[in-house]
Amino acid sequence: MIVGVGRIAGGLMPKVADFGPYRLFFYSNERGEPPHVHVERDGNVAKYWLRPVGLASNDGFAARELRELQRVVVEHERQCEERWHEFFG
């Protein structure tokens, strides 16, 4: 089950989970991309591919925090991928 859905211009942002100050989500217009998740905190956003888990892009997070975020994404990889397929079918 998708935890929540936010709105952006031209689409939705299905939220996968919150942990501490972080929010895991993806954009509804990303169907053509491989499964991935975005992690956001205070305007910083990183994108992680899910298979295998790896950093795709970063806007604002420090390297140390990115390593911690990757660990969290690995721990929630199955949940993130299930949400992705649940939403996109």
Biopython code that builds the backbone (N, CA, C, O; Angstrom):
import numpy as np
from Bio.PDB.StructureBuilder import StructureBuilder

atoms = [
    (1, "MET", "N", (0.841, -1.175, 0.000)),
    (1, "MET", "CA", (0.000, 0.000, 0.000)),
    (1, "MET", "C", (0.885, 1.237, 0.000)),
    (1, "MET", "O", (1.860, 1.306, 0.747)),
    (2, "ILE", "N", (0.547, 2.217, -0.839)),
    (2, "ILE", "CA", (1.252, 3.488, -0.873)),
    (2, "ILE", "C", (0.923, 4.236, 0.412)),
    (2, "ILE", "O", (-0.241, 4.308, 0.807)),
    (3, "VAL", "N", (1.935, 4.792, 1.064)),
    (3, "VAL", "CA", (1.742, 5.473, 2.343)),
    (3, "VAL", "C", (0.980, 6.774, 2.160)),
    (3, "VAL", "O", (0.129, 7.108, 2.985)),
    (4, "GLY", "N", (1.260, 7.505, 1.113)),
    (4, "GLY", "CA", (0.592, 8.777, 0.862)),
    (4, "GLY", "C", (0.899, 9.233, -0.542)),
    (4, "GLY", "O", (1.787, 8.690, -1.200)),
    (5, "VAL", "N", (0.179, 10.214, -0.997)),
    (5, "VAL", "CA", (0.400, 10.751, -2.334)),
    (5, "VAL", "C", (0.371, 12.261, -2.234)),
    (5, "VAL", "O", (-0.601, 12.842, -1.753)),
    (6, "GLY", "N", (1.443, 12.899, -2.691)),
    (6, "GLY", "CA", (1.483, 14.349, -2.778)),
    (6, "GLY", "C", (1.288, 14.776, -4.215)),
    (6, "GLY", "O", (1.270, 13.931, -5.109)),
    (7, "ARG", "N", (1.143, 16.040, -4.454)),
    (7, "ARG", "CA", (0.952, 16.545, -5.813)),
    (7, "ARG", "C", (2.127, 17.402, -6.227)),
    (7, "ARG", "O", (2.691, 18.143, -5.421)),
    (8, "ILE", "N", (2.492, 17.290, -7.509)),
    (8, "ILE", "CA", (3.458, 18.172, -8.144)),
    (8, "ILE", "C", (2.837, 18.636, -9.441)),
    (8, "ILE", "O", (1.821, 18.092, -9.874)),
    (9, "ALA", "N", (3.427, 19.625, -10.061)),
    (9, "ALA", "CA", (2.914, 20.083, -11.354)),
    (9, "ALA", "C", (2.942, 18.916, -12.330)),
    (9, "ALA", "O", (3.999, 18.334, -12.575)),
    (10, "GLY", "N", (1.800, 18.574, -12.882)),
    (10, "GLY", "CA", (1.717, 17.526, -13.887)),
    (10, "GLY", "C", (1.681, 16.109, -13.349)),
    (10, "GLY", "O", (1.758, 15.170, -14.141)),
    (11, "GLY", "N", (1.566, 15.903, -12.034)),
    (11, "GLY", "CA", (1.525, 14.528, -11.578)),
    (11, "GLY", "C", (1.441, 14.381, -10.080)),
    (11, "GLY", "O", (1.143, 15.325, -9.348)),
    (12, "LEU", "N", (1.716, 13.151, -9.644)),
    (12, "LEU", "CA", (1.637, 12.786, -8.236)),
    (12, "LEU", "C", (3.002, 12.352, -7.735)),
    (12, "LEU", "O", (3.880, 11.992, -8.520)),
    (13, "MET", "N", (3.174, 12.390, -6.411)),
    (13, "MET", "CA", (4.377, 11.893, -5.767)),
    (13, "MET", "C", (3.963, 10.824, -4.761)),
    (13, "MET", "O", (3.728, 11.144, -3.596)),
    (14, "PRO", "N", (3.868, 9.557, -5.183)),
    (14, "PRO", "CA", (3.533, 8.508, -4.229)),
    (14, "PRO", "C", (4.636, 8.365, -3.182)),
    (14, "PRO", "O", (5.803, 8.176, -3.525)),
    (15, "LYS", "N", (4.264, 8.455, -1.911)),
    (15, "LYS", "CA", (5.231, 8.342, -0.821)),
    (15, "LYS", "C", (5.310, 6.889, -0.398)),
    (15, "LYS", "O", (4.288, 6.238, -0.181)),
    (16, "VAL", "N", (6.529, 6.384, -0.284)),
    (16, "VAL", "CA", (6.751, 5.004, 0.123)),
    (16, "VAL", "C", (6.844, 4.916, 1.635)),
    (16, "VAL", "O", (6.214, 4.053, 2.246)),
    (17, "ALA", "N", (7.628, 5.806, 2.248)),
    (17, "ALA", "CA", (7.824, 5.740, 3.696)),
    (17, "ALA", "C", (8.456, 7.027, 4.196)),
    (17, "ALA", "O", (9.034, 7.799, 3.431)),
    (18, "ASP", "N", (8.334, 7.235, 5.486)),
    (18, "ASP", "CA", (9.051, 8.282, 6.200)),
    (18, "ASP", "C", (9.941, 7.584, 7.215)),
    (18, "ASP", "O", (9.537, 6.594, 7.825)),
    (19, "PHE", "N", (11.144, 8.097, 7.394)),
    (19, "PHE", "CA", (11.982, 7.621, 8.484)),
    (19, "PHE", "C", (12.773, 8.813, 8.984)),
    (19, "PHE", "O", (13.525, 9.435, 8.235)),
    (20, "GLY", "N", (12.593, 9.124, 10.264)),
    (20, "GLY", "CA", (13.216, 10.325, 10.822)),
    (20, "GLY", "C", (12.808, 11.534, 9.991)),
    (20, "GLY", "O", (11.628, 11.713, 9.689)),
    (21, "PRO", "N", (13.776, 12.362, 9.623)),
    (21, "PRO", "CA", (13.458, 13.560, 8.838)),
    (21, "PRO", "C", (13.365, 13.296, 7.334)),
    (21, "PRO", "O", (13.169, 14.232, 6.559)),
    (22, "TYR", "N", (13.501, 12.046, 6.914)),
    (22, "TYR", "CA", (13.562, 11.699, 5.493)),
    (22, "TYR", "C", (12.233, 11.182, 4.975)),
    (22, "TYR", "O", (11.438, 10.593, 5.708)),
    (23, "ARG", "N", (12.017, 11.419, 3.689)),
    (23, "ARG", "CA", (10.815, 10.932, 3.001)),
    (23, "ARG", "C", (11.271, 10.167, 1.768)),
    (23, "ARG", "O", (12.060, 10.689, 0.980)),
    (24, "LEU", "N", (10.794, 8.944, 1.586)),
    (24, "LEU", "CA", (11.074, 8.145, 0.398)),
    (24, "LEU", "C", (9.859, 8.209, -0.505)),
    (24, "LEU", "O", (8.735, 7.984, -0.056)),
    (25, "PHE", "N", (10.076, 8.514, -1.772)),
    (25, "PHE", "CA", (8.968, 8.666, -2.705)),
    (25, "PHE", "C", (9.468, 8.459, -4.126)),
    (25, "PHE", "O", (10.669, 8.340, -4.366)),
    (26, "PHE", "N", (8.529, 8.419, -5.061)),
    (26, "PHE", "CA", (8.859, 8.461, -6.488)),
    (26, "PHE", "C", (7.823, 9.330, -7.165)),
    (26, "PHE", "O", (6.802, 9.671, -6.568)),
    (27, "TYR", "N", (8.081, 9.683, -8.395)),
    (27, "TYR", "CA", (7.163, 10.524, -9.156)),
    (27, "TYR", "C", (6.300, 9.659, -10.063)),
    (27, "TYR", "O", (6.770, 8.667, -10.620)),
    (28, "SER", "N", (5.042, 10.038, -10.207)),
    (28, "SER", "CA", (4.107, 9.239, -10.998)),
    (28, "SER", "C", (4.419, 9.241, -12.489)),
    (28, "SER", "O", (3.907, 8.402, -13.229)),
    (29, "ASN", "N", (5.256, 10.176, -12.937)),
    (29, "ASN", "CA", (5.579, 10.254, -14.368)),
    (29, "ASN", "C", (6.883, 9.523, -14.693)),
    (29, "ASN", "O", (7.467, 9.768, -15.749)),
    (30, "GLU", "N", (7.356, 8.631, -13.812)),
    (30, "GLU", "CA", (8.628, 7.945, -14.026)),
    (30, "GLU", "C", (8.467, 6.484, -14.441)),
    (30, "GLU", "O", (9.381, 5.680, -14.257)),
    (31, "ARG", "N", (7.332, 6.147, -14.990)),
    (31, "ARG", "CA", (7.039, 4.768, -15.391)),
    (31, "ARG", "C", (8.105, 4.196, -16.326)),
    (31, "ARG", "O", (8.412, 3.007, -16.234)),
    (32, "GLY", "N", (8.665, 4.984, -17.202)),
    (32, "GLY", "CA", (9.623, 4.487, -18.180)),
    (32, "GLY", "C", (11.014, 4.232, -17.624)),
    (32, "GLY", "O", (11.873, 3.720, -18.342)),
    (33, "GLU", "N", (11.258, 4.569, -16.379)),
    (33, "GLU", "CA", (12.575, 4.361, -15.775)),
    (33, "GLU", "C", (12.581, 3.063, -14.974)),
    (33, "GLU", "O", (11.528, 2.561, -14.582)),
    (34, "PRO", "N", (13.785, 2.521, -14.733)),
    (34, "PRO", "CA", (13.863, 1.355, -13.847)),
    (34, "PRO", "C", (13.389, 1.742, -12.440)),
    (34, "PRO", "O", (13.429, 2.919, -12.082)),
    (35, "PRO", "N", (12.943, 0.765, -11.640)),
    (35, "PRO", "CA", (12.491, 1.076, -10.283)),
    (35, "PRO", "C", (13.562, 1.808, -9.484)),
    (35, "PRO", "O", (14.735, 1.433, -9.485)),
    (36, "HIS", "N", (13.130, 2.851, -8.811)),
    (36, "HIS", "CA", (14.030, 3.664, -7.993)),
    (36, "HIS", "C", (13.209, 4.416, -6.961)),
    (36, "HIS", "O", (11.979, 4.393, -6.987)),
    (37, "VAL", "N", (13.902, 5.078, -6.059)),
    (37, "VAL", "CA", (13.250, 5.867, -5.030)),
    (37, "VAL", "C", (14.045, 7.155, -4.842)),
    (37, "VAL", "O", (15.269, 7.174, -4.969)),
    (38, "HIS", "N", (13.324, 8.223, -4.536)),
    (38, "HIS", "CA", (13.949, 9.496, -4.184)),
    (38, "HIS", "C", (13.893, 9.617, -2.665)),
    (38, "HIS", "O", (12.932, 9.179, -2.033)),
    (39, "VAL", "N", (14.925, 10.214, -2.090)),
    (39, "VAL", "CA", (14.965, 10.477, -0.650)),
    (39, "VAL", "C", (15.119, 11.986, -0.494)),
    (39, "VAL", "O", (16.011, 12.592, -1.089)),
    (40, "GLU", "N", (14.239, 12.592, 0.316)),
    (40, "GLU", "CA", (14.227, 14.051, 0.474)),
    (40, "GLU", "C", (14.308, 14.429, 1.938)),
    (40, "GLU", "O", (13.706, 13.785, 2.798)),
    (41, "ARG", "N", (15.065, 15.491, 2.209)),
    (41, "ARG", "CA", (15.114, 16.110, 3.528)),
    (41, "ARG", "C", (15.522, 17.563, 3.361)),
    (41, "ARG", "O", (16.566, 17.857, 2.778)),
    (42, "ASP", "N", (14.713, 18.460, 3.864)),
    (42, "ASP", "CA", (15.045, 19.893, 3.879)),
    (42, "ASP", "C", (15.488, 20.415, 2.513)),
    (42, "ASP", "O", (16.423, 21.212, 2.431)),
    (43, "GLY", "N", (14.835, 19.979, 1.455)),
    (43, "GLY", "CA", (15.164, 20.457, 0.119)),
    (43, "GLY", "C", (16.293, 19.708, -0.565)),
    (43, "GLY", "O", (16.536, 19.929, -1.752)),
    (44, "ASN", "N", (16.992, 18.831, 0.142)),
    (44, "ASN", "CA", (18.010, 17.976, -0.466)),
    (44, "ASN", "C", (17.317, 16.733, -0.999)),
    (44, "ASN", "O", (16.425, 16.186, -0.349)),
    (45, "VAL", "N", (17.728, 16.286, -2.184)),
    (45, "VAL", "CA", (17.094, 15.111, -2.789)),
    (45, "VAL", "C", (18.160, 14.226, -3.417)),
    (45, "VAL", "O", (19.034, 14.705, -4.139)),
    (46, "ALA", "N", (18.077, 12.931, -3.133)),
    (46, "ALA", "CA", (18.935, 11.940, -3.777)),
    (46, "ALA", "C", (18.032, 10.898, -4.422)),
    (46, "ALA", "O", (16.914, 10.656, -3.968)),
    (47, "LYS", "N", (18.532, 10.292, -5.480)),
    (47, "LYS", "CA", (17.790, 9.256, -6.194)),
    (47, "LYS", "C", (18.623, 7.980, -6.174)),
    (47, "LYS", "O", (19.811, 7.996, -6.497)),
    (48, "TYR", "N", (17.984, 6.872, -5.791)),
    (48, "TYR", "CA", (18.662, 5.579, -5.727)),
    (48, "TYR", "C", (17.948, 4.571, -6.609)),
    (48, "TYR", "O", (16.735, 4.386, -6.503)),
    (49, "TRP", "N", (18.715, 3.916, -7.487)),
    (49, "TRP", "CA", (18.187, 2.768, -8.223)),
    (49, "TRP", "C", (17.967, 1.654, -7.216)),
    (49, "TRP", "O", (18.636, 1.612, -6.183)),
    (50, "LEU", "N", (17.037, 0.749, -7.501)),
    (50, "LEU", "CA", (16.722, -0.320, -6.559)),
    (50, "LEU", "C", (17.350, -1.657, -6.903)),
    (50, "LEU", "O", (17.541, -2.473, -6.000)),
    (51, "ARG", "N", (17.680, -1.926, -8.150)),
    (51, "ARG", "CA", (18.231, -3.232, -8.540)),
    (51, "ARG", "C", (19.430, -3.076, -9.441)),
    (51, "ARG", "O", (19.249, -2.898, -10.646)),
    (52, "PRO", "N", (20.617, -3.132, -8.942)),
    (52, "PRO", "CA", (20.975, -3.145, -7.529)),
    (52, "PRO", "C", (20.873, -1.739, -6.951)),
    (52, "PRO", "O", (20.840, -0.758, -7.693)),
    (53, "VAL", "N", (20.822, -1.646, -5.634)),
    (53, "VAL", "CA", (20.745, -0.326, -5.002)),
    (53, "VAL", "C", (22.029, 0.431, -5.285)),
    (53, "VAL", "O", (23.129, -0.056, -5.029)),
    (54, "GLY", "N", (21.865, 1.626, -5.815)),
    (54, "GLY", "CA", (23.006, 2.479, -6.120)),
    (54, "GLY", "C", (22.549, 3.906, -6.322)),
    (54, "GLY", "O", (21.425, 4.153, -6.758)),
    (55, "LEU", "N", (23.411, 4.832, -6.008)),
    (55, "LEU", "CA", (23.097, 6.247, -6.142)),
    (55, "LEU", "C", (23.005, 6.631, -7.614)),
    (55, "LEU", "O", (23.935, 6.386, -8.382)),
    (56, "ALA", "N", (21.895, 7.227, -8.004)),
    (56, "ALA", "CA", (21.694, 7.702, -9.378)),
    (56, "ALA", "C", (21.986, 9.189, -9.480)),
    (56, "ALA", "O", (22.576, 9.630, -10.467)),
    (57, "SER", "N", (21.584, 9.981, -8.473)),
    (57, "SER", "CA", (21.835, 11.422, -8.493)),
    (57, "SER", "C", (21.719, 11.976, -7.079)),
    (57, "SER", "O", (21.122, 11.364, -6.193)),
    (58, "ASN", "N", (22.304, 13.141, -6.901)),
    (58, "ASN", "CA", (22.293, 13.787, -5.599)),
    (58, "ASN", "C", (22.221, 15.287, -5.786)),
    (58, "ASN", "O", (22.901, 15.850, -6.644)),
    (59, "ASP", "N", (21.402, 15.926, -4.986)),
    (59, "ASP", "CA", (21.317, 17.381, -4.985)),
    (59, "ASP", "C", (21.290, 17.865, -3.543)),
    (59, "ASP", "O", (20.222, 18.102, -2.978)),
    (60, "GLY", "N", (22.472, 18.010, -2.950)),
    (60, "GLY", "CA", (22.574, 18.637, -1.650)),
    (60, "GLY", "C", (23.061, 17.806, -0.491)),
    (60, "GLY", "O", (23.513, 18.373, 0.504)),
    (61, "PHE", "N", (22.994, 16.491, -0.564)),
    (61, "PHE", "CA", (23.439, 15.674, 0.559)),
    (61, "PHE", "C", (24.959, 15.528, 0.557)),
    (61, "PHE", "O", (25.581, 15.460, -0.504)),
    (62, "ALA", "N", (25.549, 15.480, 1.740)),
    (62, "ALA", "CA", (26.985, 15.228, 1.891)),
    (62, "ALA", "C", (27.255, 13.739, 1.697)),
    (62, "ALA", "O", (26.360, 12.913, 1.876)),
    (63, "ALA", "N", (28.493, 13.397, 1.331)),
    (63, "ALA", "CA", (28.867, 12.007, 1.050)),
    (63, "ALA", "C", (28.568, 11.089, 2.228)),
    (63, "ALA", "O", (28.083, 9.975, 2.028)),
    (64, "ARG", "N", (28.841, 11.524, 3.434)),
    (64, "ARG", "CA", (28.596, 10.695, 4.622)),
    (64, "ARG", "C", (27.105, 10.368, 4.755)),
    (64, "ARG", "O", (26.736, 9.228, 5.037)),
    (65, "GLU", "N", (26.265, 11.361, 4.552)),
    (65, "GLU", "CA", (24.824, 11.153, 4.659)),
    (65, "GLU", "C", (24.325, 10.248, 3.534)),
    (65, "GLU", "O", (23.423, 9.438, 3.748)),
    (66, "LEU", "N", (24.901, 10.377, 2.337)),
    (66, "LEU", "CA", (24.509, 9.522, 1.214)),
    (66, "LEU", "C", (24.778, 8.055, 1.518)),
    (66, "LEU", "O", (23.985, 7.191, 1.145)),
    (67, "ARG", "N", (25.887, 7.766, 2.189)),
    (67, "ARG", "CA", (26.176, 6.372, 2.554)),
    (67, "ARG", "C", (25.131, 5.841, 3.524)),
    (67, "ARG", "O", (24.697, 4.696, 3.401)),
    (68, "GLU", "N", (24.725, 6.660, 4.484)),
    (68, "GLU", "CA", (23.683, 6.252, 5.435)),
    (68, "GLU", "C", (22.341, 6.059, 4.724)),
    (68, "GLU", "O", (21.608, 5.111, 5.005)),
    (69, "LEU", "N", (22.036, 6.964, 3.809)),
    (69, "LEU", "CA", (20.781, 6.847, 3.058)),
    (69, "LEU", "C", (20.774, 5.579, 2.216)),
    (69, "LEU", "O", (19.746, 4.908, 2.117)),
    (70, "GLN", "N", (21.903, 5.245, 1.611)),
    (70, "GLN", "CA", (21.964, 4.028, 0.809)),
    (70, "GLN", "C", (21.723, 2.806, 1.695)),
    (70, "GLN", "O", (21.050, 1.864, 1.278)),
    (71, "ARG", "N", (22.262, 2.815, 2.900)),
    (71, "ARG", "CA", (22.032, 1.716, 3.828)),
    (71, "ARG", "C", (20.536, 1.575, 4.121)),
    (71, "ARG", "O", (20.009, 0.463, 4.165)),
    (72, "VAL", "N", (19.861, 2.698, 4.319)),
    (72, "VAL", "CA", (18.425, 2.685, 4.602)),
    (72, "VAL", "C", (17.647, 2.178, 3.394)),
    (72, "VAL", "O", (16.711, 1.393, 3.545)),
    (73, "VAL", "N", (18.026, 2.619, 2.198)),
    (73, "VAL", "CA", (17.342, 2.154, 0.983)),
    (73, "VAL", "C", (17.526, 0.647, 0.833)),
    (73, "VAL", "O", (16.585, -0.057, 0.468)),
    (74, "VAL", "N", (18.736, 0.144, 1.111)),
    (74, "VAL", "CA", (18.968, -1.303, 1.050)),
    (74, "VAL", "C", (18.029, -2.019, 2.020)),
    (74, "VAL", "O", (17.436, -3.038, 1.668)),
    (75, "GLU", "N", (17.889, -1.492, 3.239)),
    (75, "GLU", "CA", (17.011, -2.108, 4.230)),
    (75, "GLU", "C", (15.546, -2.106, 3.791)),
    (75, "GLU", "O", (14.790, -3.006, 4.155)),
    (76, "HIS", "N", (15.146, -1.110, 3.019)),
    (76, "HIS", "CA", (13.751, -0.972, 2.582)),
    (76, "HIS", "C", (13.570, -1.289, 1.098)),
    (76, "HIS", "O", (12.533, -0.969, 0.517)),
    (77, "GLU", "N", (14.568, -1.912, 0.489)),
    (77, "GLU", "CA", (14.539, -2.174, -0.955)),
    (77, "GLU", "C", (13.285, -2.930, -1.379)),
    (77, "GLU", "O", (12.629, -2.551, -2.349)),
    (78, "ARG", "N", (12.954, -3.979, -0.668)),
    (78, "ARG", "CA", (11.787, -4.791, -1.052)),
    (78, "ARG", "C", (10.507, -3.967, -0.972)),
    (78, "ARG", "O", (9.688, -4.009, -1.891)),
    (79, "GLN", "N", (10.326, -3.222, 0.110)),
    (79, "GLN", "CA", (9.141, -2.379, 0.270)),
    (79, "GLN", "C", (9.064, -1.333, -0.837)),
    (79, "GLN", "O", (7.993, -1.090, -1.392)),
    (80, "CYS", "N", (10.205, -0.712, -1.159)),
    (80, "CYS", "CA", (10.222, 0.309, -2.214)),
    (80, "CYS", "C", (9.835, -0.291, -3.560)),
    (80, "CYS", "O", (9.043, 0.286, -4.304)),
    (81, "GLU", "N", (10.397, -1.446, -3.861)),
    (81, "GLU", "CA", (10.090, -2.076, -5.145)),
    (81, "GLU", "C", (8.634, -2.546, -5.203)),
    (81, "GLU", "O", (7.995, -2.442, -6.250)),
    (82, "GLU", "N", (8.114, -3.055, -4.106)),
    (82, "GLU", "CA", (6.709, -3.452, -4.077)),
    (82, "GLU", "C", (5.806, -2.248, -4.336)),
    (82, "GLU", "O", (4.840, -2.349, -5.092)),
    (83, "ARG", "N", (6.109, -1.129, -3.721)),
    (83, "ARG", "CA", (5.302, 0.084, -3.913)),
    (83, "ARG", "C", (5.377, 0.556, -5.355)),
    (83, "ARG", "O", (4.378, 0.977, -5.938)),
    (84, "TRP", "N", (6.576, 0.480, -5.923)),
    (84, "TRP", "CA", (6.768, 0.883, -7.320)),
    (84, "TRP", "C", (5.849, 0.059, -8.223)),
    (84, "TRP", "O", (5.102, 0.616, -9.027)),
    (85, "HIS", "N", (5.906, -1.255, -8.089)),
    (85, "HIS", "CA", (5.109, -2.137, -8.954)),
    (85, "HIS", "C", (3.615, -2.034, -8.638)),
    (85, "HIS", "O", (2.784, -2.163, -9.536)),
    (86, "GLU", "N", (3.274, -1.803, -7.380)),
    (86, "GLU", "CA", (1.879, -1.592, -7.009)),
    (86, "GLU", "C", (1.316, -0.369, -7.718)),
    (86, "GLU", "O", (0.187, -0.390, -8.209)),
    (87, "PHE", "N", (2.109, 0.696, -7.769)),
    (87, "PHE", "CA", (1.629, 1.935, -8.390)),
    (87, "PHE", "C", (1.594, 1.846, -9.912)),
    (87, "PHE", "O", (0.609, 2.232, -10.542)),
    (88, "PHE", "N", (2.681, 1.333, -10.499)),
    (88, "PHE", "CA", (2.774, 1.312, -11.963)),
    (88, "PHE", "C", (2.162, 0.062, -12.587)),
    (88, "PHE", "O", (1.935, 0.026, -13.796)),
    (89, "GLY", "N", (1.892, -0.958, -11.783)),
    (89, "GLY", "CA", (1.212, -2.142, -12.280)),
    (89, "GLY", "C", (2.054, -3.102, -12.990)),
    (89, "GLY", "O", (1.563, -4.134, -13.447)),
]
sb = StructureBuilder()
sb.init_structure("model")
sb.init_model(0)
sb.init_chain("A")
sb.init_seg("    ")
for serial, (resi, resn, name, xyz) in enumerate(atoms, 1):
    if name == "N":
        sb.init_residue(resn, " ", resi, " ")
    sb.init_atom(name, np.array(xyz, "f"), 0.0, 1.0, " ", f" {name:<3s}", serial, name[0])
structure = sb.get_structure()
